[in-house]
Amino acid sequence: MSFDDLSDQLASVVAITVTPFDADGAVDEKSYAAVLDRMVDGGISVVTPNGNTSEFSTLSPAETERALRVTVDTVGGRASIIAGVGHDLETAVRSARFADAHGAQGVMVHQPAHPYVSLDGWVDYHRAIADSVPELSVVLYVRNPRIGGAQIAALADACPNVVGVKYAVPDPVRFASVARDAGLDRLTWVAGLAELSAPGYFAVGATGFTSGLANVAPQLSVQFFGCLRAGEFGAAMEIWEFVRGFEELRAANESANNVSVVKEALAQLGLCRRDVRPPASVLGEAGRSAVGVLLNSWSLL
């Protein structure tokens, strides 16, 4: 797939997959494949294994590699696969090269988890990863509001394989400025804070959004995207209101239950266990009940 092709694919629902675990705490490959199949059958055309909803920070290198292999084996050829990579530079480069060699169409580089991030250092980190896989598309994951259009443009100048940005700073005004400073038409801009914030970001230039809801109700995410792409914001906001309760559960308490809510829903649908790894925790009874009410309202139970 060419850089332009993947850039075009990013203008869609970019589903961030969960990573199901079995009763022994290992990655449950069978359940994971079932969730992937259901998402793609529901209309999802881009999937990201090893993202934050995948509990990336808790996965070992072997587990991230296995998750990518299962993704490629299950939906390769039916969806574009953008593998999450990150941690220290050596690990990120090794993961990017693994993704390149094993069927991914691109990588998404996680925000560096470091207490001292300089702007020049941010550029250097991403450039080293992009340079290590010159034929693989690269998507930047921006969560730091200090990263501006100048840094993103510098990367795009140096690395022609940088094709998109997942922008996850909760400030659509800042996003509008950064995207225009870097080049609104130069890259594909993906709203990185899921369905609740997508309309505001689409209004100022985003053409895709990331979704964890797509694990549970992919058709809803696809319908929502269709309305946003067509500029039908009234219809989009009707769907927004329909999924609002679910997304607000995920966003509560600084997103403490972001993954737990999704896995609880999948558990109630019989698709995987509700288990998450620390520092996340499973929902209590009140949270489980709230998820069940929402699933019933969507006619999924």
Secondary structure, 3 states (H helix, E strand, C coil): CCHHHHHHHCCCEEEECCCCECCCCCECHHHHHHHHHHHHHCCCCEEECCCHHHCHHHCCHHHHHHHHHHHHHHHECCEEEEEEECCCHHHHHHHHHHHHHCCCCEEEECCCCCCCCCHHHHHHHHHHHHHHCCCCEEEEEECCCCCCHHHHHHHHHHCCCEEEEEECCCCHHHHHHHHHHHCCCCCEEEECCHHHHHHHHHCCCCCEEEECHHHCCHHHHHHHHHHHHCCCHHHHHHHHHHHHHHHHHHHHHHHCCHHHHHHHHHHHCCCCCCCCCCCCCCCCHHHHHHHHHHHHHCCCC
